[in-house]
Amino acid sequence: MDFHLRLENLIQERNIKQKDLSAELNFAYSTLNGYVTQHRQPDLQTLVRLARYFDVSTDYLLGLSSEKKPAPSTLNPAEGALIHLYRSLVPERQELLIEQAKFYQSLSMKHSKSPKKE
């Protein structure tokens, strides 16, 4: 679904008039109407303002996601950084990273199972 359709649907869901929305967000009515009629595209700052107003993600507004709000991440910063790093690698390097992780995991398992010397 295109941006203009998502915006129009959100306006209808809120049961708000374009004129009232444009006044509330301090847009010219013609600007907002241009977004709905596909005569204009919002800049990044405007897109963020619309997403915050409607409490949806920018990905949803742009049609990149069907989820209005993604589920909050349960990853800590290090886990998120690792995933970002993994995704930035070419597939061959991703496989190597997985193999390294498995190696370190096996070392940890061996270390935790070895009897402690007193």
OpenMM code with the backbone's topology and positions (N, CA, C; nanometers):
from openmm import Vec3, app, unit

residues = "MET ASP PHE HIS LEU ARG LEU GLU ASN LEU ILE GLN GLU ARG ASN ILE LYS GLN LYS ASP LEU SER ALA GLU LEU ASN PHE ALA TYR SER THR LEU ASN GLY TYR VAL THR GLN HIS ARG GLN PRO ASP LEU GLN THR LEU VAL ARG LEU ALA ARG TYR PHE ASP VAL SER THR ASP TYR LEU LEU GLY LEU SER SER GLU LYS LYS PRO ALA PRO SER THR LEU ASN PRO ALA GLU GLY ALA LEU ILE HIS LEU TYR ARG SER LEU VAL PRO GLU ARG GLN GLU LEU LEU ILE GLU GLN ALA LYS PHE TYR GLN SER LEU SER MET LYS HIS SER LYS SER PRO LYS LYS GLU".split()
positions = [
    Vec3(0.0855, -0.1180, 0.0000),
    Vec3(0.0000, 0.0000, 0.0000),
    Vec3(0.0894, 0.1235, 0.0000),
    Vec3(0.0535, 0.2215, -0.0759),
    Vec3(0.1319, 0.3439, -0.0900),
    Vec3(0.1119, 0.4403, 0.0262),
    Vec3(0.2078, 0.5302, 0.0406),
    Vec3(0.2047, 0.6297, 0.1474),
    Vec3(0.0721, 0.7055, 0.1507),
    Vec3(0.0282, 0.7546, 0.0357),
    Vec3(-0.0934, 0.8367, 0.0340),
    Vec3(-0.2156, 0.7599, 0.0847),
    Vec3(-0.2224, 0.6309, 0.0531),
    Vec3(-0.3355, 0.5504, 0.1001),
    Vec3(-0.3275, 0.5251, 0.2505),
    Vec3(-0.2069, 0.4994, 0.2986),
    Vec3(-0.1912, 0.4778, 0.4432),
    Vec3(-0.2265, 0.6042, 0.5197),
    Vec3(-0.1801, 0.7179, 0.4695),
    Vec3(-0.2108, 0.8447, 0.5356),
    Vec3(-0.3607, 0.8699, 0.5351),
    Vec3(-0.4231, 0.8496, 0.4227),
    Vec3(-0.5680, 0.8702, 0.4130),
    Vec3(-0.6432, 0.7772, 0.5089),
    Vec3(-0.6007, 0.6509, 0.5178),
    Vec3(-0.6647, 0.5564, 0.6102),
    Vec3(-0.6473, 0.5991, 0.7555),
    Vec3(-0.5286, 0.6459, 0.7904),
    Vec3(-0.5041, 0.6898, 0.9280),
    Vec3(-0.5894, 0.8115, 0.9623),
    Vec3(-0.6047, 0.9002, 0.8681),
    Vec3(-0.6897, 1.0184, 0.8895),
    Vec3(-0.8346, 0.9742, 0.9125),
    Vec3(-0.8804, 0.8793, 0.8318),
    Vec3(-1.0178, 0.8297, 0.8466),
    Vec3(-1.0355, 0.7549, 0.9786),
    Vec3(-0.9352, 0.6734, 1.0159),
    Vec3(-0.9434, 0.5994, 1.1425),
    Vec3(-0.9543, 0.6944, 1.2610),
    Vec3(-0.8842, 0.8054, 1.2556),
    Vec3(-0.8886, 0.9048, 1.3634),
    Vec3(-1.0144, 0.9905, 1.3566),
    Vec3(-1.0866, 0.9771, 1.2454),
    Vec3(-1.2078, 1.0562, 1.2251),
    Vec3(-1.1770, 1.2061, 1.2385),
    Vec3(-1.0714, 1.2460, 1.1710),
    Vec3(-1.0270, 1.3852, 1.1744),
    Vec3(-1.0293, 1.4393, 1.0315),
    Vec3(-1.0578, 1.5656, 1.0191),
    Vec3(-1.0588, 1.6298, 0.8875),
    Vec3(-0.9174, 1.6742, 0.8527),
    Vec3(-0.8861, 1.6700, 0.7241),
    Vec3(-0.7542, 1.7134, 0.6793),
    Vec3(-0.7241, 1.8557, 0.7255),
    Vec3(-0.8247, 1.9404, 0.7225),
    Vec3(-0.8066, 2.0797, 0.7635),
    Vec3(-0.7653, 2.0878, 0.9108),
    Vec3(-0.8291, 2.0058, 0.9951),
    Vec3(-0.7959, 2.0054, 1.1383),
    Vec3(-0.6570, 1.9465, 1.1625),
    Vec3(-0.6250, 1.8404, 1.0896),
    Vec3(-0.4934, 1.7795, 1.1045),
    Vec3(-0.3840, 1.8762, 1.0598),
    Vec3(-0.4045, 1.9404, 0.9475),
    Vec3(-0.3028, 2.0341, 0.8992),
    Vec3(-0.2828, 2.1482, 0.9986),
    Vec3(-0.3895, 2.1946, 1.0612),
    Vec3(-0.3774, 2.3006, 1.1618),
    Vec3(-0.3036, 2.2497, 1.2849),
    Vec3(-0.3359, 2.1269, 1.3280),
    Vec3(-0.2730, 2.0713, 1.4477),
    Vec3(-0.1231, 2.0480, 1.4282),
    Vec3(-0.0843, 2.0051, 1.3077),
    Vec3(0.0564, 1.9793, 1.2789),
    Vec3(0.1273, 2.1005, 1.2184),
    Vec3(0.0525, 2.2097, 1.2049),
    Vec3(0.1077, 2.3344, 1.1515),
    Vec3(0.1577, 2.3172, 1.0079),
    Vec3(0.0786, 2.2475, 0.9267),
    Vec3(0.1034, 2.2337, 0.7828),
    Vec3(0.0025, 2.3204, 0.7110),
    Vec3(0.0365, 2.3636, 0.5918),
    Vec3(-0.0639, 2.4252, 0.5060),
    Vec3(-0.1604, 2.3139, 0.4630),
    Vec3(-0.2878, 2.3451, 0.4574),
    Vec3(-0.3866, 2.2453, 0.4152),
    Vec3(-0.3490, 2.1897, 0.2784),
    Vec3(-0.3045, 2.2748, 0.1881),
    Vec3(-0.2695, 2.2298, 0.0526),
    Vec3(-0.1536, 2.1299, 0.0545),
    Vec3(-0.0627, 2.1449, 0.1505),
    Vec3(0.0493, 2.0515, 0.1628),
    Vec3(-0.0015, 1.9137, 0.2025),
    Vec3(-0.0829, 1.9081, 0.3069),
    Vec3(-0.1371, 1.7801, 0.3527),
    Vec3(-0.2229, 1.7172, 0.2440),
    Vec3(-0.3054, 1.7963, 0.1808),
    Vec3(-0.3901, 1.7452, 0.0735),
    Vec3(-0.3048, 1.6917, -0.0414),
    Vec3(-0.1926, 1.7562, -0.0668),
    Vec3(-0.1012, 1.7085, -0.1704),
    Vec3(-0.0451, 1.5712, -0.1386),
    Vec3(-0.0217, 1.5429, -0.0099),
    Vec3(0.0252, 1.4099, 0.0296),
    Vec3(-0.0830, 1.3052, 0.0018),
    Vec3(-0.2062, 1.3389, 0.0352),
    Vec3(-0.3176, 1.2443, 0.0189),
    Vec3(-0.3502, 1.2217, -0.1286),
    Vec3(-0.3352, 1.3242, -0.2105),
    Vec3(-0.3695, 1.3121, -0.3528),
    Vec3(-0.2499, 1.2750, -0.4399),
    Vec3(-0.1375, 1.2468, -0.3795),
    Vec3(-0.0151, 1.2048, -0.4482),
    Vec3(0.0500, 1.3153, -0.5306),
    Vec3(0.0213, 1.4392, -0.5029),
    Vec3(0.0853, 1.5491, -0.5747),
    Vec3(0.2128, 1.5954, -0.5051),
    Vec3(0.2304, 1.5503, -0.3808),
    Vec3(0.3488, 1.5877, -0.3027),
    Vec3(0.3963, 1.4671, -0.2238),
    Vec3(0.5244, 1.4706, -0.1883),
    Vec3(0.5821, 1.3698, -0.1002),
    Vec3(0.6411, 1.4428, 0.0200),
    Vec3(0.6234, 1.3886, 0.1400),
    Vec3(0.6772, 1.4559, 0.2585),
    Vec3(0.8288, 1.4413, 0.2676),
    Vec3(0.8920, 1.5403, 0.3277),
    Vec3(1.0338, 1.5260, 0.3573),
    Vec3(1.0468, 1.4379, 0.4819),
    Vec3(1.1688, 1.4056, 0.5177),
    Vec3(1.1919, 1.3133, 0.6293),
    Vec3(1.1358, 1.3665, 0.7607),
    Vec3(1.1569, 1.4934, 0.7879),
    Vec3(1.1080, 1.5524, 0.9132),
    Vec3(0.9553, 1.5448, 0.9210),
    Vec3(0.8894, 1.5718, 0.8103),
    Vec3(0.7428, 1.5657, 0.8058),
    Vec3(0.6938, 1.4231, 0.8238),
    Vec3(0.7633, 1.3292, 0.7627),
    Vec3(0.7264, 1.1883, 0.7760),
    Vec3(0.7326, 1.1454, 0.9221),
    Vec3(0.8367, 1.1879, 0.9914),
    Vec3(0.8518, 1.1550, 1.1338),
    Vec3(0.7404, 1.2201, 1.2148),
    Vec3(0.7068, 1.3438, 1.1841),
    Vec3(0.5979, 1.4118, 1.2571),
    Vec3(0.4653, 1.3391, 1.2384),
    Vec3(0.4379, 1.2951, 1.1156),
    Vec3(0.3138, 1.2211, 1.0895),
    Vec3(0.3139, 1.0876, 1.1636),
    Vec3(0.4272, 1.0184, 1.1631),
    Vec3(0.4368, 0.8893, 1.2331),
    Vec3(0.4130, 0.9074, 1.3822),
    Vec3(0.4709, 1.0109, 1.4399),
    Vec3(0.4511, 1.0357, 1.5833),
    Vec3(0.3060, 1.0730, 1.6127),
    Vec3(0.2483, 1.1551, 1.5281),
    Vec3(0.1096, 1.1961, 1.5505),
    Vec3(0.0166, 1.0745, 1.5505),
    Vec3(0.0326, 0.9873, 1.4510),
    Vec3(-0.0561, 0.8721, 1.4384),
    Vec3(-0.0085, 0.7511, 1.5193),
    Vec3(0.1072, 0.7641, 1.5858),
    Vec3(0.1636, 0.6567, 1.6672),
    Vec3(0.1850, 0.5306, 1.5847),
    Vec3(0.2499, 0.5487, 1.4692),
    Vec3(0.2860, 0.4380, 1.3816),
    Vec3(0.4338, 0.4545, 1.3448),
    Vec3(0.4906, 0.3512, 1.2862),
    Vec3(0.6297, 0.3605, 1.2435),
    Vec3(0.6372, 0.4276, 1.1062),
    Vec3(0.7520, 0.4837, 1.0769),
    Vec3(0.7717, 0.5413, 0.9436),
    Vec3(0.7695, 0.4295, 0.8390),
    Vec3(0.8166, 0.3107, 0.8755),
    Vec3(0.8104, 0.1975, 0.7830),
    Vec3(0.6657, 0.1668, 0.7449),
    Vec3(0.5759, 0.1753, 0.8409),
    Vec3(0.4345, 0.1521, 0.8110),
    Vec3(0.3834, 0.2586, 0.7136),
    Vec3(0.4142, 0.3860, 0.7427),
    Vec3(0.3684, 0.4937, 0.6548),
    Vec3(0.4200, 0.4769, 0.5122),
    Vec3(0.5432, 0.4296, 0.4993),
    Vec3(0.6044, 0.4145, 0.3673),
    Vec3(0.5652, 0.2853, 0.2976),
    Vec3(0.4895, 0.2001, 0.3663),
    Vec3(0.4462, 0.0749, 0.3057),
    Vec3(0.5507, -0.0352, 0.3130),
    Vec3(0.6523, -0.0176, 0.3964),
    Vec3(0.7571, -0.1188, 0.4105),
    Vec3(0.7216, -0.2255, 0.5128),
    Vec3(0.6193, -0.1984, 0.5927),
    Vec3(0.5756, -0.2920, 0.6953),
    Vec3(0.4242, -0.2857, 0.7063),
    Vec3(0.3646, -0.3999, 0.7349),
    Vec3(0.2196, -0.4002, 0.7563),
    Vec3(0.1863, -0.3802, 0.9038),
    Vec3(0.2885, -0.3823, 0.9887),
    Vec3(0.2710, -0.3598, 1.1323),
    Vec3(0.2746, -0.2102, 1.1600),
    Vec3(0.1710, -0.1604, 1.2241),
    Vec3(0.1698, -0.0176, 1.2554),
    Vec3(0.2812, 0.0192, 1.3523),
    Vec3(0.3008, -0.0658, 1.4523),
    Vec3(0.4086, -0.0450, 1.5496),
    Vec3(0.4800, -0.1774, 1.5678),
    Vec3(0.6090, -0.1793, 1.5433),
    Vec3(0.6797, -0.3055, 1.5654),
    Vec3(0.6870, -0.3396, 1.7133),
    Vec3(0.6976, -0.4674, 1.7406),
    Vec3(0.7119, -0.5109, 1.8801),
    Vec3(0.8441, -0.4580, 1.9342),
    Vec3(0.8455, -0.4169, 2.0598),
    Vec3(0.9717, -0.3677, 2.1157),
    Vec3(1.0768, -0.4779, 2.1174),
    Vec3(1.1986, -0.4385, 2.0922),
    Vec3(1.3082, -0.5338, 2.0885),
    Vec3(1.3454, -0.5769, 2.2299),
    Vec3(1.3778, -0.7042, 2.2430),
    Vec3(1.4239, -0.7550, 2.3718),
    Vec3(1.5754, -0.7694, 2.3724),
    Vec3(1.6397, -0.7206, 2.2656),
    Vec3(1.7847, -0.7318, 2.2555),
    Vec3(1.8528, -0.6229, 2.3367),
    Vec3(1.9638, -0.6603, 2.3997),
    Vec3(2.0440, -0.5571, 2.4648),
    Vec3(2.1321, -0.4926, 2.3574),
    Vec3(2.1977, -0.3818, 2.3857),
    Vec3(2.2764, -0.3121, 2.2831),
    Vec3(2.3836, -0.3988, 2.2161),
    Vec3(2.4509, -0.4847, 2.2925),
    Vec3(2.5551, -0.5703, 2.2335),
    Vec3(2.4941, -0.6699, 2.1352),
    Vec3(2.3783, -0.7257, 2.1710),
    Vec3(2.3115, -0.8204, 2.0811),
    Vec3(2.2659, -0.7504, 1.9531),
    Vec3(2.2123, -0.6313, 1.9684),
    Vec3(2.1700, -0.5544, 1.8519),
    Vec3(2.2877, -0.5209, 1.7612),
    Vec3(2.4019, -0.4853, 1.8218),
    Vec3(2.5219, -0.4547, 1.7438),
    Vec3(2.5711, -0.5780, 1.6693),
    Vec3(2.5632, -0.6937, 1.7348),
    Vec3(2.6064, -0.8177, 1.6707),
    Vec3(2.5176, -0.8507, 1.5502),
    Vec3(2.3893, -0.8345, 1.5657),
    Vec3(2.2975, -0.8603, 1.4542),
    Vec3(2.3239, -0.7623, 1.3406),
    Vec3(2.3445, -0.6351, 1.3744),
    Vec3(2.3744, -0.5354, 1.2717),
    Vec3(2.5030, -0.5720, 1.1976),
    Vec3(2.6052, -0.6124, 1.2707),
    Vec3(2.7318, -0.6536, 1.2115),
    Vec3(2.7103, -0.7734, 1.1201),
    Vec3(2.6392, -0.8729, 1.1681),
    Vec3(2.6110, -0.9936, 1.0891),
    Vec3(2.5417, -0.9572, 0.9580),
    Vec3(2.4411, -0.8737, 0.9654),
    Vec3(2.3659, -0.8364, 0.8449),
    Vec3(2.4479, -0.7550, 0.7462),
    Vec3(2.5526, -0.6909, 0.7931),
    Vec3(2.6351, -0.6096, 0.7038),
    Vec3(2.7373, -0.6932, 0.6270),
    Vec3(2.7525, -0.8201, 0.6648),
    Vec3(2.8507, -0.9073, 0.6014),
    Vec3(2.7934, -0.9774, 0.4783),
    Vec3(2.8818, -1.0138, 0.3854),
    Vec3(2.8400, -1.0962, 0.2714),
    Vec3(2.8091, -1.2361, 0.3247),
    Vec3(2.7267, -1.3142, 0.2543),
    Vec3(2.6851, -1.4459, 0.3056),
    Vec3(2.7997, -1.5377, 0.3486),
    Vec3(2.9099, -1.5382, 0.2742),
    Vec3(3.0221, -1.6246, 0.3108),
    Vec3(3.0782, -1.5868, 0.4477),
    Vec3(3.0875, -1.4566, 0.4742),
    Vec3(3.1392, -1.4096, 0.6033),
    Vec3(3.0388, -1.4355, 0.7147),
    Vec3(2.9103, -1.4299, 0.6826),
    Vec3(2.8077, -1.4620, 0.7816),
    Vec3(2.8243, -1.6066, 0.8280),
    Vec3(2.8494, -1.6968, 0.7326),
    Vec3(2.8696, -1.8384, 0.7673),
    Vec3(2.9913, -1.8544, 0.8576),
    Vec3(3.0992, -1.7821, 0.8263),
    Vec3(3.2192, -1.7896, 0.9101),
    Vec3(3.1918, -1.7387, 1.0514),
    Vec3(3.1156, -1.6321, 1.0611),
    Vec3(3.0817, -1.5777, 1.1927),
    Vec3(3.0006, -1.6786, 1.2738),
    Vec3(2.9078, -1.7460, 1.2101),
    Vec3(2.8281, -1.8485, 1.2781),
    Vec3(2.9179, -1.9626, 1.3249),
    Vec3(3.0103, -2.0043, 1.2402),
    Vec3(3.1024, -2.1111, 1.2788),
    Vec3(3.1876, -2.0684, 1.3984),
    Vec3(3.2344, -1.9443, 1.3984),
    Vec3(3.3121, -1.8953, 1.5123),
    Vec3(3.2283, -1.8947, 1.6394),
    Vec3(3.1051, -1.8511, 1.6281),
    Vec3(3.0167, -1.8479, 1.7455),
    Vec3(2.9951, -1.9890, 1.7996),
    Vec3(2.9772, -2.0858, 1.7095),
    Vec3(2.9592, -2.2249, 1.7528),
    Vec3(3.0849, -2.2763, 1.8228),
    Vec3(3.2014, -2.2375, 1.7707),
    Vec3(3.3271, -2.2773, 1.8326),
    Vec3(3.3358, -2.2226, 1.9751),
    Vec3(3.3064, -2.0938, 1.9917),
    Vec3(3.3131, -2.0340, 2.1253),
    Vec3(3.2077, -2.0935, 2.2181),
    Vec3(3.0938, -2.1261, 2.1633),
    Vec3(2.9894, -2.1897, 2.2436),
    Vec3(3.0371, -2.3261, 2.2928),
    Vec3(3.1030, -2.4032, 2.2052),
    Vec3(3.1508, -2.5353, 2.2463),
    Vec3(3.2597, -2.5227, 2.3527),
    Vec3(3.3455, -2.4209, 2.3426),
    Vec3(3.4467, -2.3977, 2.4463),
    Vec3(3.3809, -2.3669, 2.5803),
    Vec3(3.2769, -2.2867, 2.5772),
    Vec3(3.2053, -2.2527, 2.7007),
    Vec3(3.1417, -2.3749, 2.7626),
    Vec3(3.0858, -2.4612, 2.6775),
    Vec3(3.0212, -2.5818, 2.7287),
    Vec3(3.1244, -2.6755, 2.7902),
    Vec3(3.2385, -2.6903, 2.7250),
    Vec3(3.3444, -2.7763, 2.7784),
    Vec3(3.3961, -2.7207, 2.9104),
    Vec3(3.4123, -2.5899, 2.9157),
    Vec3(3.4628, -2.5251, 3.0372),
    Vec3(3.3661, -2.5429, 3.1534),
    Vec3(3.2379, -2.5325, 3.1265),
    Vec3(3.1397, -2.5446, 3.2354),
    Vec3(3.1221, -2.6890, 3.2817),
    Vec3(3.1564, -2.7870, 3.1944),
    Vec3(3.1396, -2.9281, 3.2312),
    Vec3(3.2643, -2.9871, 3.2950),
    Vec3(3.3785, -2.9219, 3.2787),
    Vec3(3.5025, -2.9803, 3.3341),
    Vec3(3.5001, -2.9722, 3.4867),
    Vec3(3.5501, -3.0804, 3.5526),
    Vec3(3.5484, -3.0821, 3.7014),
    Vec3(3.6461, -2.9776, 3.7552),
    Vec3(3.6064, -2.9150, 3.8620),
    Vec3(3.6889, -2.8129, 3.9235),
    Vec3(3.7938, -2.8783, 4.0118),
    Vec3(3.9181, -2.8309, 3.9967),
    Vec3(4.0285, -2.8845, 4.0779),
    Vec3(4.0387, -2.8057, 4.2075),
    Vec3(4.0575, -2.8776, 4.3141),
    Vec3(4.0703, -2.8117, 4.4451),
    Vec3(4.2088, -2.8240, 4.4964),
] * unit.nanometer
topology = app.Topology()
chain = topology.addChain("A")
for resn in residues:
    res = topology.addResidue(resn, chain)
    for name in ("N", "CA", "C"):
        topology.addAtom(name, app.Element.getBySymbol(name[0]), res)
